[in-house]
Amino acid sequence: MNEFSLEGKNALITGGGRGIGRAIALTFAEAGANVALTARTMNQLEDVADEIHSIGKRSLAFQADISNADSVREMVAGVINEFGVIDILVNNAGISTTPFSDPLSDAAWHQVIETNLSGPFYCCRAVAEGMKSRHSGSIINISSISGAMATGGSVAYNSSKAALNMMTKVLAMEWASYNISVNAIGPGWFETDMSKNSLKTPEQRAKAKEGIPMGRLTDLRDLGLLAVYLASPAAEWMTGQVIYLDGGETGAFL
Ligand SMILES: NC(=O)c1ccc[n+]([C@@H]2O[C@H](COP(=O)([O-])OP(=O)(O)OC[C@H]3O[C@@H](n4cnc5c(N)ncnc54)[C@H](OP(=O)(O)O)[C@@H]3O)[C@@H](O)[C@H]2O)c1
């Protein structure tokens, strides 16, 4: 099953300090990749980097704010300086509107759009140069079922993810001739710091499960396994796709 191996590949994962990014980072390392991690909270990145070292792979913790184009340029240059090349980019870092007291405020709109949409754009642009010159690369954008389903209370978040899906498809078209694949994963409900306030009470959990045809939540590792596939040689001919991993939740919509 060598087609599923990431042996010898170098990956950069944004938001790799916790939650979904951490899970993808650890699964990548198990599949053989060296993994650079980036976020704003350095101690979380260092903890995950230690976990990756204990799996026997190289890791690098790099502090950066993906909503800032200069910070992204510096981050990509820093990772290339250490690793030589970046074969795989996972645009995972993101924020929701939950922490904002007014989800319709300028601050909520701009911070969510700049983090969830401009951030992945800056990162794609920064890694593409090297990928184009090597005629090889995989980019995975972590979107959401919220990019496909309208839900109340989070206009900036849903809009950012819907636009990220379109960005995925357009960049996939533009870079296909360079043999760069660009795909997205749309997770349903996963238990992380981001979702914990919506899954706190038994009533909230029951309501979330009601919307999932499989009637249950699942492990973060499932996302890591899908990301491994998309980053591996097995998925070389797959590009421009948004794959939902959601226990069937988007099934009625798409
Ligand atoms: N959990 C779910 O149910 C769910 C469902 C669908 C989609 N998603 C998506 O999955 C992705 C990961 O979410 P999660 O649930 O794992 O959330 P999380 O636990 O809050 O993790 C988010 C990560 O992104 C980083 N981050 C946020 N803003 C950043 C910035 N400006 N620059 C660099 N890093 C930044 C955070 O680190 P710092 O704060 O230290 O920077 C953290 O490492 C997000 O794109 C989210 O929209 C999650």
The ligand as a Tripos MOL2 file, in Angstrom:
@<TRIPOS>MOLECULE
LIG
   48    52     1     0     0
SMALL
NO_CHARGES

@<TRIPOS>ATOM
      1 N1        -14.6360   21.4340   15.2050 N.am      1 LIG1
      2 C1        -15.5580   21.3450   14.3140 C.2       1 LIG1
      3 O1        -16.6590   20.8060   14.5660 O.2       1 LIG1
      4 C2        -15.3290   21.8730   12.9100 C.ar      1 LIG1
      5 C3        -16.3200   21.6130   11.9510 C.ar      1 LIG1
      6 C4        -16.1370   22.0680   10.6530 C.ar      1 LIG1
      7 C5        -14.9830   22.7370   10.3060 C.ar      1 LIG1
      8 N2        -14.0250   22.9940   11.2540 N.ar      1 LIG1
      9 C6        -12.8270   23.7120   10.8130 C.3       1 LIG1
     10 O2        -11.6740   22.9880   11.1860 O.3       1 LIG1
     11 C7        -10.5720   23.8880   11.3860 C.3       1 LIG1
     12 C8         -9.9270   23.5980   12.7430 C.3       1 LIG1
     13 O3        -10.8830   23.8310   13.7480 O.3       1 LIG1
     14 P1        -10.8230   23.2080   15.2130 P.3       1 LIG1
     15 O4        -12.1970   22.7480   15.5220 O.co2     1 LIG1
     16 O5         -9.6770   22.2760   15.3340 O.co2     1 LIG1
     17 O6        -10.5750   24.5610   16.0570 O.3       1 LIG1
     18 P2         -9.5710   24.9250   17.2460 P.3       1 LIG1
     19 O7         -9.4360   23.7840   18.1740 O.co2     1 LIG1
     20 O8        -10.0340   26.2300   17.7530 O.co2     1 LIG1
     21 O9         -8.1690   25.1110   16.4790 O.3       1 LIG1
     22 C9         -7.9720   26.1610   15.5820 C.3       1 LIG1
     23 C10        -6.5020   26.2800   15.2730 C.3       1 LIG1
     24 O10        -6.3010   27.3870   14.3750 O.3       1 LIG1
     25 C11        -5.3070   28.2560   14.9070 C.3       1 LIG1
     26 N3         -5.5430   29.6310   14.4660 N.ar      1 LIG1
     27 C12        -6.6560   30.3790   14.6230 C.ar      1 LIG1
     28 N4         -6.4800   31.6160   14.1240 N.ar      1 LIG1
     29 C13        -5.2050   31.6460   13.6310 C.ar      1 LIG1
     30 C14        -4.4270   32.6420   12.9910 C.ar      1 LIG1
     31 N5         -4.8970   33.8730   12.7610 N.pl3     1 LIG1
     32 N6         -3.1640   32.3330   12.6170 N.ar      1 LIG1
     33 C15        -2.6570   31.0880   12.8450 C.ar      1 LIG1
     34 N7         -3.3540   30.1120   13.4400 N.ar      1 LIG1
     35 C16        -4.6120   30.3860   13.8300 C.ar      1 LIG1
     36 C17        -5.4390   28.0690   16.4180 C.3       1 LIG1
     37 O11        -4.2700   28.4330   17.1130 O.3       1 LIG1
     38 P3         -4.0340   29.8720   17.8090 P.3       1 LIG1
     39 O12        -5.3440   30.3200   18.3710 O.co2     1 LIG1
     40 O13        -2.9830   29.5800   18.8000 O.co2     1 LIG1
     41 O14        -3.5440   30.7690   16.6940 O.co2     1 LIG1
     42 C18        -5.6560   26.5700   16.5120 C.3       1 LIG1
     43 O15        -4.4320   25.8840   16.4280 O.3       1 LIG1
     44 C19       -11.1470   25.3040   11.2580 C.3       1 LIG1
     45 O16       -10.8900   25.7990    9.9710 O.3       1 LIG1
     46 C20       -12.6430   25.0830   11.4410 C.3       1 LIG1
     47 O17       -13.4090   26.0810   10.8040 O.3       1 LIG1
     48 C21       -14.1780   22.5810   12.5500 C.ar      1 LIG1
@<TRIPOS>BOND
     1     1     2 1
     2     2     3 2
     3     2     4 1
     4     4     5 ar
     5     4    48 ar
     6     5     6 ar
     7     6     7 ar
     8     7     8 ar
     9     8     9 1
    10     8    48 ar
    11     9    10 1
    12     9    46 1
    13    10    11 1
    14    11    12 1
    15    11    44 1
    16    12    13 1
    17    13    14 1
    18    14    15 2
    19    14    16 1
    20    14    17 1
    21    17    18 1
    22    18    19 2
    23    18    20 1
    24    18    21 1
    25    21    22 1
    26    22    23 1
    27    23    24 1
    28    23    42 1
    29    24    25 1
    30    25    26 1
    31    25    36 1
    32    26    27 ar
    33    26    35 ar
    34    27    28 ar
    35    28    29 ar
    36    29    30 ar
    37    29    35 ar
    38    30    31 1
    39    30    32 ar
    40    32    33 ar
    41    33    34 ar
    42    34    35 ar
    43    36    37 1
    44    36    42 1
    45    37    38 1
    46    38    39 2
    47    38    40 1
    48    38    41 1
    49    42    43 1
    50    44    45 1
    51    44    46 1
    52    46    47 1
@<TRIPOS>SUBSTRUCTURE
     1 LIG1         1 GROUP 0 **** ****
